[in-house]
Structure formats: structure tokens, C-alpha cells
Amino acid sequence: MEARRVVVVGYGMAGARLAEEIRDRDPDGVRVALTVVGAEPHPAYNRVLLSNVLAGGVDVDAVRLHEPDWGHRSGVDLRIGTAAVRVDRAARVVELADGQALPYDALVLATGSVPRLPPVPGLFGPDGGLSDGVAVFRDLDDCLRILAAARPGAPVAVLGGGLLGLEAARGLVGRGNLVTVVHPLGHPMERQLDPGAGRVLADALGRTGVEFRFGRSARGYTPGVGLELDDGTAVPAELLVVATGVRPEAGLARACGLAVEQGIVVDDALRTTDPRIHALGDCAQHRGTVNGLVQPAWEQATVLAALLTGADPGIRYRGTPVVTRLKARGIDLTSLGEVHVEPDEPGVEVLRVEDPTRGRYAKIVLRDNLVVGAVLLGVPDAAATVTQLFDQGMPAPDDRLALLLGRALVTGPTGSTAPADLPGTTLVCRCNTVRKEQLVTAWNTGARAVGALALATRATTGCGTCLDVVTAIADWLATRKPAPDLAS
């Protein structure tokens, strides 16, 4: 039986995970002859952790998902440093920038997203590229460019107060820059935060050294000087980092006639309007939603790998409840579900506590005694409990104040509050959908340390926020009982 030719266009986090999942199900390439095309010249890396690179917390090697020889070792025809430029659907061929043509039986578009740049005078040079002193913050090369340009003590402006803008600002402050964030609305991260949480977050970041100019837009940029704002004031900046949002990269799909709205339209089998072509990750629009986060992309990769290999023809992707976390040193922020809900909505209970002096804010939205939304800033214990309730669809504890303050613990069947005594179905690592029972199984089959558990299950390798829980489970497993003799 001849293997089906599957071509994946995009070697970012979604494309790389899909390739891994395919090879996990078909390690010898009997079912799938896999080719992966990546425009960037680097091996796949974890884009979620680039803010840590910017802040100096980790080096570039630490964010790599694959070693340079991964393709050869995995039996994958890996083409990096070249972009796909055209899809010929009639001939079922993908044409590359280097002139090569790749035939396919099934094609997967994992083209991600690209920065959305505002039409600010001076932002672009005569050649149409970004002016000197301007950088976006999206990929590894962007991160390296910023690091090379951000001299300690120099003023830096960040245009955009969303998730990426704040992560860039906090990282650059940590490197000794004088950072001002310019944002057109009245508080940061307005999609994920209500105004109260936004004010507390801005104050907390302000104490680290980040300055804000809210309600202002850029009127122009002068290289080496800075930004002129719409009120006539100026923000000095040797470097301008633009983080004004992203848009799905759907150019290939649009050019070959696939349905594109916000992103490339896909169904529950992640098929586009051409059943031989699939899409996943940031470029895909599923049930009217485009997700720009890693967890949905990796869950989609699991589903699509099972379909492409024939391992589970009945599997479908039904969507992912989204949890957003800000990855900024000294700031613990979680936002999930329906956050822009107020108590006057029928059938809704809204709990809120605000402690701006200590940088703490908690808002929890309940419907029918279930958590349907929350904003949790500076309260990591509450964030862990509320996220678990949200994931499991479990009823909220009766003691609402304890829940807000992080003192209400979700217990296992024996009433224990120890993390390792929680039900096996407890979701520990959201990015990789790793549950407690998978960690226990990996431990019992030889993964007897946190690093080994990470290799076996991928827990902690996404955003990294589950490290404490995985460590606690590993500690419990190490002392629970003598390890079984694997040789027997």
C-alpha cells in the first residue's frame, strides 16, 4: 500500500505539533509520507516563550521545539527557509519560492498569523518595509531584532496595550529600558479584562517601571526621535515596538479559491471548502472563531493527525474553552471565558474583590453555579482553583468569599486537598491537554522526574504555568510508595 502524500505548509507551533502527532501514530511512515514546509530558517520553536527570551529569563535554545536534525530522525521531509507561494488545486501541487513543486494527496495550511500594522506616517520606509528603529514582536527574528536594538537605559515606545505589547514592555523594562506603552483605549487588554482589572494591571505594571499613555493614538513616527501622539504630545523612543494585533495569514487559501472570512473557514474535521485541504492554528476559523492561542492549535493537531493517519476516522474538533495568561515577570494574570458580564444579567452571579494597592483583582462569573468566566490578577491560588472548576464543569463551592480569596480548594473523592489526590481527569497542563492520570501513567512506566514527565507527556512545555502542579504531583508520586521494578 502506497503512503498518502501529506504536505504541511507552516512549521510553527501548530504545524510542528501536527507533524509530531502524525509520526506518533505512524512512526514508520507506512500510512503518511509527510513533508513540512517552513518559511523561517529556524527549527520549530515555542513562540509563547519569546517574551521570556526578551526578558532575559531563558535563552533562544531553551524555546526550541525540535533539534536541527529532527526531520531526518523522524522520517519527515522538512523544507525550512522557503515559503509556499501557490497552491494548484486542480493539479494538487504546492509551489515553493525556490522553484520546487510538491504534489499532495492532502494539504494542511498551518500558516499562522501576521502582525496587523497601523497606517502611521513614518512607520514605513521608502521601500515599503519598516523604518529604522521600528520592530514588530511576533517571531524569533523579531525578538532577536528587538534585543539587538534595545540598549539599556534607552527610551522605548510600545504601540499597543494588548497581550503581546504588555509582554514586550515588561521584558524590556526588565532589561533596563525606559518603556512607554501607547494604547488607544482606556485600559490594557480590553478583550480579556474589564475596566477594573485593567486599572489594577496598569498600576501593577507601572510599579515595575512601565509607563502608559491611554486614550491616545500615534499621529506620526520619526526614526531615532519617537512618536507624536494625536493630542500633540510626544513619546521619546530610540526603538518603537509595534504590537497592534495580528490577522490570520490566509493569502494562499484566498488565492486558490478557498472560503476565507476572518480566517480560513474549516468544519469540525478541520476541512476547508476543498475536502483535500485542511487548516489549523491561528490561520483557521472554526465555528466563526479564530483562536490565537496555543492550546486550541495543539488540540486541533491531535484531531487532524488522527484523521490523516486513519487512526480515528470518527474524531472531530468541537472547540476549546480559552484561558489567557499574561507571561510577564512579577505579574500573575489569568482570564477565561465570559469576562464582560455584569450582575444585572438574569441568572448570573458576579463575585468581585479589588485590592489595587497590592495589585490584586478577582472577578468570577457564575451561571447556574458553574464558573463561566473569570479575571484573576495577583491571586494565583484562586486562579488555579477557578481554572480547574472551569475546565471540569464542576459546581462552585458554597463559600464564595473563600473562592475569591483562593482559600476554597477543589477536593478529590476522599476530601483531600493535595494536588495528587485530585481526580485522574484533572487537567494539569492546558496547553497540551495533559491530565493527572497521564502523568501517573508516565511515572509508572519510567518517567521519574519532572523533566522526564515533560518529555513523556509534554506537560510544562507550553506556557510553563503548570510547572508547580506537575512538580507537586511528581513529589507525591516519589513518596507515595516504592517504585515498581520495571525489569520484573
PANUGU-598080 format. One record per atom (N, C-alpha, C): residue in three letters; x, y, z. Coordinates in steps of 0.05 Angstrom, whole numbers, plus 5000, padded with zeros to 4 digits. Example, Ala and Ser with C-alpha at 12.3 -4.5 7.8 and 13.67 -1.06 7.14 Angstrom:
2
ala526448865156;ala524649105156;ala526449345156;ser525749555142;ser527349795143;ser525850015157;
// end
This chain:
488
met501749765000;met500050005000;met501850255000;glu501250434981;glu502950674979;glu501950885000;ala503851005013;ala503151215033;ala501951455020;arg500051585033;arg498851835023;arg500852055027;arg500952235008;arg502752465009;arg501352695023;val502352755047;val501152975062;val503253205064;val502553435055;val504353675056;val503153865077;val504853955096;val504054155116;val505554405109;val504054615104;val505254885098;val505155045124;gly507455075136;gly507755215161;gly509055045182;tyr511355145192;tyr512954985212;tyr513055145238;gly510855275245;gly510655405271;gly509655205292;met508455305313;met507655125334;met505454925326;ala503555015309;ala501454845300;ala502454635281;gly504054725260;gly505054535241;gly506954335252;ala508754425271;ala510654245283;ala509154035301;arg507154125316;arg505653935332;arg504153735315;leu502953825293;leu501553635275;leu503553425265;ala505853515257;ala507853315247;ala508553115268;glu508953205293;glu509553015314;glu507252825319;glu504852925319;glu502552755324;glu502152545302;ile502652625277;ile502552435255;ile504552215258;arg507052295265;arg509152095268;arg508651915293;asp507452025314;asp506751855337;asp504851635329;arg503051685310;arg501151485301;arg502151315278;asp504151415264;asp505151275240;asp508251315240;pro509651195259;pro512451245263;pro514251165239;asp513350965224;asp514950865201;asp514150985175;gly512251165175;gly511351295150;gly509951105131;val508650895142;val507250705125;val504750825113;arg503350985130;arg500851095121;arg501151375108;val503051535119;val503351815111;val506251865104;ala506651955079;ala509252065071;ala509052375076;leu510452465096;leu510052735107;leu512152925098;thr511353155087;thr513053375081;thr512153625096;val513953765108;val513354015123;val514954245111;val513654465105;val514954695093;val514854925112;gly517155045118;gly517255275137;gly518755515124;ala517555745125;ala518755985113;ala521156085130;glu520956045157;glu523156135174;glu525555945172;pro527956045175;pro530355875172;pro530955715197;his529355745219;his530055615244;his528455355248;pro529455175264;pro527754945273;pro525355065289;ala523254905291;ala520854995305;ala521555085333;tyr520155285343;tyr520655385370;tyr517955465382;asn518055505409;asn515655575424;asn515355875425;arg513555975408;arg513156265406;arg512056385432;val510656215447;val509456315473;val511656415491;leu513956295490;leu516156355509;leu517956575499;leu517356705477;leu519156915467;leu519257155486;ser517057205501;ser517157425520;ser519157365542;asn519557105549;asn521657035568;asn524457085557;val524757035531;val527357095518;val527857395519;leu525857545513;leu526057835513;leu526757945541;ala525657815561;ala526157905588;ala528857795599;gly530157615585;gly532657505594;gly532357265612;gly529957165615;gly529456935632;gly530456675621;val530356645594;val531356405581;val532856485556;asp534556305546;asp535956365521;asp534456235498;val535356305474;val533956215450;val533855905448;asp535955775456;asp536055475454;asp533855355471;ala533055485493;ala531155365511;ala528355375500;val527755525479;val525055535468;val524755365443;arg526855215436;arg526755045413;arg524954805417;leu523154745398;leu521454505400;leu522854265387;his524454315367;his525854095353;his528754155350;glu530353955350;glu533153985343;glu533454005313;pro535754115303;pro536054155274;pro535753895258;asp536353665269;asp536253415254;asp533553265258;trp531653395270;trp529153265277;trp527753135252;gly527753285230;gly526453175206;gly527652915197;his530352915196;his531652665187;his531152435206;arg531252495232;arg530852275251;arg527952175251;ser526052355244;ser523252285245;ser522152185219;gly523752175198;gly522752095172;gly520852295160;val521452555165;val519852765154;val521552925134;asp520452975110;asp521753145091;asp521353435099;leu523253545112;leu522953815124;leu524354015107;arg522854205097;arg523954425080;arg523654685095;ile525854785106;ile525655045120;ile527155255105;gly526455505111;gly527755735097;gly526655775069;thr524355665063;thr523055715037;thr520055715042;ala518755905028;ala515855945031;ala514255815009;ala511855735015;ala509955644995;ala508755894982;val508655904956;val507756144942;val505156104926;arg504455844921;arg501955804905;arg501055514909;val498355484910;val497155224911;val495555184886;asp496254974871;asp494754904847;asp492854674854;arg490354744860;arg488454534869;arg487754334848;ala487654414823;ala486954224802;ala489154014798;ala491654094799;ala493953914797;ala494753794823;arg493653894845;arg494453814872;arg497453834877;val498354084873;val501254144876;val501554404892;val503654414909;val504454654923;val507054744911;glu507054994903;glu509455114891;glu510955274912;leu513655244913;leu515355374933;leu516855604921;ala517755784938;ala519256014929;ala521855944915;asp522955704922;asp525555624910;asp525155474883;gly522655474873;gly522055354848;gly521155064849;gln521354934872;gln520454654874;gln517454644875;ala516454404866;ala513554354867;ala513054094882;leu511254104901;leu510753874918;leu507853764913;pro507653534902;pro504953414898;pro503853324925;tyr501153324927;tyr499953244952;tyr497353084947;asp496852904966;asp494152784967;asp492452934987;ala493753035008;ala492353205028;ala494253435035;leu493153675037;leu494753915043;leu493654035068;val495554115086;val494754255111;val495954535111;leu494354735115;leu495255005118;leu495555075147;ala497955115156;ala498555195184;ala500255455182;thr499155655168;thr500655895161;thr500656105182;gly499256065204;gly499356245227;gly498156515222;ser499356715233;ser498256995231;ser500657185228;val499957425219;val502057625215;val501157875229;pro503058055236;pro502358305250;pro500558475234;arg498658605248;arg496958805236;arg498159075242;leu499059215221;leu500559465225;leu498759705219;pro498759905236;pro497060145232;pro498360335211;pro496760495198;pro497860675177;pro498860935189;val500960905206;val502161135219;val504361255201;pro504261515195;pro506361635178;pro509161605192;gly511061525175;gly513761485185;gly514361195194;leu512261035196;leu512660755205;leu514060595183;phe513660665158;phe514760515136;phe516760685121;gly518860555111;gly520860695095;gly520060705066;pro521660825049;pro521060865020;pro520660595006;asp521960385016;asp521760125002;asp519259965011;gly517660085029;gly515259945039;gly515759785064;gly518359745072;gly518959595096;gly518859775120;leu519159665144;leu519159825168;leu521560015169;ser521060245180;ser523160445182;ser525360355202;asp527660485201;asp529760435221;asp528560495249;gly529260315267;gly528360355295;gly525560255300;val524260125281;val521560005284;val521759705283;ala520459575302;ala520359275302;ala517559185310;val516758955299;val514358825309;val515258605329;phe513458485344;phe514158275363;phe512358045357;arg513257865339;arg511657635332;arg513257375331;asp515657385318;asp517057135314;asp519857155326;leu521456945323;leu524156945336;leu525957155324;asp525857205298;asp527557415286;asp526757685297;asp524157735301;asp523257985313;asp524458015340;cys524357805356;cys525457815383;cys528457885383;leu529957755366;leu532757805364;leu533358085355;arg531658185337;arg531958465327;arg531558665350;ile529558615366;ile528958795388;ile531258785408;leu532258545414;leu534458525433;leu536958675423;ala537458665397;ala539858795386;ala539559095387;ala537059195386;ala536659485384;ala536159625411;ala535259465431;ala534459585457;ala536859615475;arg538159845474;arg540459895491;arg539459965519;pro540659845540;pro539759915567;pro539860215573;gly537760305585;gly537460595591;gly536160755570;ala535860645546;ala534660785523;ala531660785525;pro530361005516;pro527461015516;pro526360835493;val524160695500;val522860515481;val519860575482;ala518560595459;ala515660615459;ala514460355448;val512260265461;val510860035452;val508060125443;leu507460085418;leu504860165407;leu502959925409;gly501059945427;gly499159725432;gly499359615460;gly497059615474;gly497059515501;gly495559255504;gly495759085484;gly494658815486;gly496658625499;leu496058365496;leu497658165510;leu500658185501;leu501158175475;leu503958185465;leu505258445472;gly503858665470;gly505058925476;gly505958935505;leu504258835523;leu505058845552;leu507358655558;glu507358425545;glu509558235549;glu512158365539;ala512058495516;ala514458625506;ala515358855525;ala513459005535;ala514059235552;ala515359135578;arg514258935590;arg515358835616;arg518058715611;gly518458575589;gly521058455584;gly523258665580;leu522558885566;leu524459095560;leu525159255585;val523159305602;val523659435628;val525659265644;gly525259005643;gly527058825658;gly529858835647;arg530258925623;arg532958945611;arg534059235615;gly532559405628;gly533559665635;gly532759895616;asn530659845600;asn529660055583;asn527460225596;leu527160465587;leu525060645596;leu522760615576;val520660475585;val518560395566;val515960545571;thr514860635549;thr512160765549;thr510360615530;val508060525540;val506060385524;val503960585515;val503460605490;val501360785479;val499060605470;his496660665481;his494260495475;his491860665471;pro490260625450;pro488060805443;pro485660785462;leu485460575477;leu483160545495;leu483960615524;gly481960585542;gly482460685569;gly483860495588;his484160245580;his485660055597;his486859845579;pro488859695589;pro490259495572;pro488559235570;met489259075550;met488058815546;met484958825548;glu483759005534;glu480859045537;glu479258805528;arg480358635511;arg478858395503;arg478658195526;gln480758185543;gln480857985564;gln480158095592;leu480258355595;leu479858475621;leu477558685621;asp476158695643;asp474258915647;asp475859165657;pro474559395658;pro476059645665;pro477359625693;gly476059505712;gly477159485739;gly479759335739;ala479759095726;ala482158935724;ala484359085708;gly483459225687;gly485459365671;gly486859585687;arg485459725704;arg486659935720;arg488659805740;val487959585753;val489759465772;val492259355758;leu491859235734;leu494159135719;leu496059365711;ala494859585701;ala496559815694;ala498159925717;asp496859935741;asp498260025765;asp500559835772;ala499959575770;ala501959375777;ala504359395758;leu503859415732;leu506059445713;leu507459715717;gly505959915725;gly507160175730;gly509260165752;arg508759995772;arg510659975794;arg513159835785;thr513159685763;thr515559565752;thr517159755735;gly515859975727;gly517260175710;gly515960225684;val513760085677;val512460135651;val510560375654;glu510860565636;glu509060795635;glu506960755614;phe504660885617;phe502460855599;phe501461125589;arg500561135564;arg499061355553;arg496561235542;phe494361245558;phe491861125550;phe490161335534;gly488361235517;gly486661415502;gly488061575481;arg490361495473;arg491961645453;arg492761465430;ser492861585406;ser493761445382;ser496261585371;ala497761435355;ala500161555343;ala499461705318;arg500461955316;arg500062125293;arg502362095273;gly504762035283;gly507062005266;gly509461905282;tyr511361795267;tyr513861695279;tyr516261805265;thr518161895280;thr520761995269;thr522961815279;pro524361675261;pro526461495269;pro528561635287;gly529161495309;gly531161605327;gly530161815346;val527661915341;val526462125358;val524162015374;gly522161915361;gly519961795375;gly517261835362;leu515161805378;leu512361825369;leu511262105375;glu509762205355;glu507962435360;glu505162325364;leu503762405385;leu501162305391;leu498962495381;asp496462395381;asp494262555369;asp493562795386;asp494562815410;asp494063065426;asp496363265424;gly498263205406;gly500463395402;gly502863345420;thr502663155439;thr504963095456;thr506662885442;ala509062835454;ala510962655442;ala511862445462;val512662215452;val513862005468;val516561945457;pro518762015471;pro521461955460;pro521861655457;ala523261575436;ala523661295432;ala525961255412;glu528161125421;glu530161025403;glu529260785388;leu527360635400;leu526260395388;leu523260405392;leu521760335370;leu518860315371;leu518060025366;val516659895385;val515659625382;val512759645376;val511859535353;val509059555345;val507759285351;ala505659295368;ala504259055376;ala501259125376;thr500259175352;thr497459275349;thr495659055338;gly496258805344;gly494558585336;gly495658435313;val494258215307;val495058035285;val492657975268;arg493157865245;arg490957765227;arg491857495216;pro489957315212;pro490657055201;pro491957075174;glu494056915169;glu495456915144;glu493956725125;ala492156835109;ala490456675092;ala490856725063;gly493156845056;gly493656925028;gly493556685009;leu494956465016;leu494956224999;leu492156124995;ala490656105017;ala487955995015;ala486156174998;arg486356435001;arg484656624986;arg485356604956;ala487956594950;ala488856584923;ala487956334907;cys487656114922;cys486855874908;cys483855814910;gly482356014920;gly479456004919;gly478055874942;leu479455834965;leu478155724988;leu476555945002;ala474555865018;ala472956055033;ala474556175055;val474756435056;val476156585077;val474356805087;glu474056815113;glu472557035126;glu474557185144;gln474357155170;gln476557255187;gln479057095182;gly478756835181;gly480856645175;gly479856445154;ile481456225150;ile480656015131;ile478455855144;val476155845131;val473855715143;val474255405142;val473855285166;val474054995168;val471754885184;asp471154625179;asp469054485194;asp470154335217;asp468554155229;asp469454015253;asp471653805247;ala471953735221;ala474253565213;ala476553725204;leu476453995208;leu478554185201;leu478954185170;arg476854125155;arg476954135126;arg476054415117;thr477454515096;thr476654755083;thr474354695064;thr473754885047;thr471654825026;thr472754645004;asp475254585004;asp476354364988;asp476954135007;pro475653905004;pro475953695024;pro478753575025;arg480453625005;arg483253535006;arg485053725021;ile484053955029;ile485654165042;ile484554215070;his486254215090;his485554265117;his487054515127;ala486054625149;ala487554855162;ala487254825192;leu489254925206;leu489154925235;leu490855155246;gly490455205272;gly492055415285;gly491055695280;asp492855885282;asp492056175280;asp490656245254;cys491156105233;cys490056175207;cys487256075203;ala486255885220;ala483755745215;ala481455885230;gln479155885218;gln476755985231;gln474755755234;his474255675259;his472555445265;his470055545280;arg467755485268;arg465255575280;arg465155875286;gly466256025267;gly466256315269;gly468356435286;thr470156275297;thr472156375316;thr474956315306;val476656525308;val479556485303;val480956505330;asn482356285337;asn483856285363;asn486756335358;gly487856525373;gly490656585370;gly492356475392;leu491456265405;leu492856145428;leu493855865421;val495755775437;val497055515431;val495255275437;gln493655285459;gln492155045466;gln490154955444;pro488555145432;pro486855055411;pro488354935387;ala490655055380;ala492154955358;ala493154675363;trp494054615387;trp495154355393;trp492854145395;glu490554225404;glu488254045405;glu487353985376;gln487454185359;gln486754145331;gln488753955318;ala491353975325;ala493353805314;ala492853515322;thr491953465346;thr491353185355;thr489053075338;val487053225334;val484753135318;val485553085289;leu486953275277;leu487653245249;leu489553025244;ala491452975262;ala493252745259;ala491752485259;ala489752465276;ala488252215278;ala486652175252;leu485652395239;leu484252365215;leu486052305191;leu488252445189;leu490052405166;leu491352125166;thr491852015189;thr493051745191;thr490951525191;gly488451595193;gly486351395195;gly486251265222;ala487651375242;ala487651245269;ala484951265282;asp483451485277;asp480851515289;asp479051685269;pro477851555250;pro476351705230;pro473851855241;gly472951775264;gly470551895276;gly471152145293;ile473652205298;ile474352425316;ile473752695303;arg472852885319;arg472253155309;arg473153365329;tyr473753605319;tyr474453825337;tyr471953985343;arg471354025368;arg468954165376;arg469454435388;gly471954525389;gly472554785401;gly474054755427;thr475254975436;thr476854965460;thr476155205478;pro475355155503;pro474955375522;pro477655515526;val477655775522;val480255915521;val480856035548;val483355995557;val484456115581;val486856275572;thr486956535579;thr489156705571;thr490856775596;arg493456745593;arg495256825615;arg497357025605;leu497757225621;leu499857425614;leu502557315625;lys504457295607;lys507057195615;lys508957435618;ala508957555642;ala510557785648;ala511657755676;arg514257795679;arg515557745705;arg514257915727;gly513457775749;gly512357915772;gly509357955770;ile508057875748;ile505257915744;ile503957645739;asp501957585756;asp500457325753;asp497657395745;leu496957355719;leu494357435709;leu493157205693;thr490657135699;thr489156935684;thr486457055677;ser485657015652;ser483057105643;ser481756875627;leu479256815633;leu477956585620;leu475056645616;gly473956535594;gly471156535590;gly469856815587;glu467456845598;glu465857085595;glu466757285617;val468357475609;val469257665629;val467657925629;his466457995607;his465058255605;his462058215611;val461558105635;val458858055645;val458458195671;glu456258335674;glu455658475699;glu453258345713;pro452958395739;pro450958255755;pro448058305748;asp447458505731;asp444658555724;asp443658365703;glu445358195692;glu444357995673;glu442957775688;pro440457705679;pro438857495693;pro440357235695;gly440157105719;gly441356845723;gly444356845727;val445557075729;val448457095731;val449257195759;glu451257075770;glu452457165796;glu455257255790;val455857505798;val458557615794;val459857675821;leu462157555826;leu463657595850;leu466057775843;arg466657965861;arg468858145854;arg470258235879;val472858245879;val474458375900;val476758525887;glu477258765896;glu479358935884;glu481159045906;asp483758995902;asp485759085921;asp488059205906;pro487659445895;pro489659565877;pro492359625890;thr492359675916;thr494859735930;thr496759505928;arg495659265929;arg497359025928;arg497258895901;gly496059025881;gly496058915854;gly494358665851;arg492058655866;arg490358425865;arg487558495856;tyr486458325839;tyr483758365829;tyr482658085823;ala480158035831;ala478957775825;ala475957825818;lys475257735795;lys472457745786;lys471757465775;ile469557355786;ile468657085778;ile465757105769;val465156995746;val462457005736;val461356715737;leu459056695751;leu457756435754;leu454956435740;arg454356215727;arg451656175716;arg450855895723;asp448555865737;asp447555605747;asp449655465764;asn451055635780;asn453055535799;asn455555425786;leu455955485760;leu458355405746;leu459955645738;val462655625739;val464355845731;val464255865700;val463456095690;val463356135661;val465256355653;gly466556495672;gly468456705665;gly469956795690;ala472256905687;ala473857005709;ala476157175700;val476857375716;val479357525714;val480657505741;leu483157405742;leu484557355767;leu487357465765;leu487857675780;leu490457815778;leu491657825806;gly494057715809;gly495457725834;gly494357535855;val492657335847;val491557145865;val491956865853;pro494356765852;pro494956515838;pro493456275850;asp493056265876;asp491556035887;asp488656035877;ala487456265877;ala484656285866;ala484656215837;ala486656305822;ala486856245793;ala486955945788;ala488555805804;ala488755515800;ala486155375805;thr484755455827;thr482255325834;thr480055385814;val479855645806;val477755725788;val478155605760;thr480655595751;thr481155475725;thr480355175725;gln480855045747;gln480154765749;gln477154725748;leu475654895763;leu472754885762;leu471754935734;phe472955125720;phe472155195693;phe472654965674;asp474954835676;asp475754615659;asp473854375663;gln473354315689;gln471854075696;gln468854105694;gly467954355693;gly465054405694;gly463854325721;met465454365742;met464654285769;met463154515783;pro461254455801;pro459854675815;pro461754825833;ala461255085836;ala462955255853;ala462355195882;pro464355215899;pro463955185928;pro461955385939;asp460555315960;asp458655495972;asp459955745984;asp462355715994;asp463755936006;asp464956115985;arg463356305975;arg464256475953;arg466656655960;leu466756745985;leu468956915993;leu471556755992;ala471456516002;ala473856346001;ala474756295973;leu472756265954;leu473456225926;leu474956465915;leu473956705921;leu475256945911;leu478056985922;leu478456905947;leu480956945960;leu482956715956;gly482056505942;gly483856285937;gly484056095960;arg482056095977;arg482155916000;arg480355675997;ala478655675977;ala476855455971;ala478355265953;leu478855025962;leu480354825947;leu478454615935;val478954545910;val477454335898;val478654065908;thr476953895920;thr478053655933;thr477453415917;gly479053205922;gly478552945910;gly476352795925;pro475852545917;pro473652405929;pro473952345958;thr476352345969;thr476752305997;thr476752566013;gly476452795999;gly476453046013;gly479253166015;ser481253026006;ser483953136007;ser484353375989;thr485953565997;thr486553795981;thr489253775967;ala490653555971;ala493253515958;ala492953495928;pro494653635912;pro494253625883;pro494153345872;ala495853165882;ala496052895872;ala493552725878;asp491952815897;asp489552665905;asp487052755890;leu487352935871;leu485153025855;leu484452805835;pro482052815823;pro481252605804;pro483252585781;gly483452345770;gly485352295748;gly484752465724;thr482252555721;thr481452715698;thr482153005701;thr483353085723;thr484053365728;thr486053455706;leu485353675692;leu487053785671;leu489353945684;val491753845682;val494153965694;val495454165675;cys495954085651;cys497254255631;cys495254315609;arg494254555608;arg492154635589;arg493354635560;cys495754735558;cys496954765531;cys497054505516;asn497654285531;asn498054025518;asn495853825526;thr493753925539;thr491553755548;thr492553505562;val494253545582;val495353325598;val493853315625;arg492753075630;arg491253045655;arg492952895676;lys492052895700;lys493552775722;lys494152485716;glu492152345706;glu492452055702;glu494651995681;gln495052175662;gln497252135643;gln499952165656;leu500152355675;leu502752385690;leu503252145706;val501152035719;val501551795736;val502451565719;thr501151525695;thr501951315678;thr504851335668;ala505551585661;ala508351635652;ala510351575674;trp509651655699;trp511451595722;trp511751295725;asn509551145724;asn509650865729;asn511050705707;thr511450835684;thr512850705662;thr515750815659;gly516650955679;gly519451025679;gly520251325679;ala518251505676;ala518951795675;ala518851895704;arg521151865718;arg521151905747;arg522452175755;ala521952385740;ala522852655747;ala521152845730;val521153105738;val519453295724;val520353315695;gly522953325690;gly523953335662;gly523053095646;ala523152865658;ala522352615644;ala519352615639;leu517852715658;leu514952745654;leu514252935631;ala515853145629;ala515453335608;ala515953205581;leu518153045579;leu518752915554;leu516652705546;ala515552575567;ala513652355561;ala510852465555;thr510052685567;thr507252775564;thr507053055551;arg509253205550;arg509353485541;arg508353685561;ala507553595585;ala506753775606;ala509053965612;thr508454215617;thr510254445623;thr511654555599;thr511254435575;thr512754535551;thr511254735535;gly508854815544;gly507355025530;gly508055295543;cys506155415558;cys506755675570;cys508355645596;gly508455395607;gly510155345631;gly508755405657;thr506255495657;thr505055575683;thr504155335700;cys504155095688;cys503354855704;cys505754725718;leu508054845717;leu510454725728;leu510154655758;asp509054835773;asp508754785802;asp506954545808;val504854515793;val502954295797;val504254035789;val505654035766;val507053785757;val509153715778;thr510553905788;thr512653855809;thr511353735834;ala509053845842;ala507753735866;ala506853445861;ile505753385838;ile504953115832;ile507352925831;ala509553015819;ala511952855819;ala513052805847;asp512953005864;asp513852965892;asp512052765906;trp509452785902;trp507652585914;trp508152305904;leu508552275878;leu508952015866;leu511551895877;ala513552065882;ala516151965891;ala515951855919;thr514051955935;thr513851865963;thr511451695968;arg509751655948;arg507251505952;arg507751225960;lys509551085945;lys510150805951;lys512650735936;pro513950525943;pro516350445928;pro515750415898;ala517550515882;ala517150495853;ala517250205845;pro515450115827;pro515449835818;pro518049775803;asp518749525804;asp521149435789;asp520449395760;leu521549585743;leu520849585715;leu521949335701;ala523949215712;ala525148985699;ala523548725704;ser521748735724;ser520348485730;ser517948445713;
// end
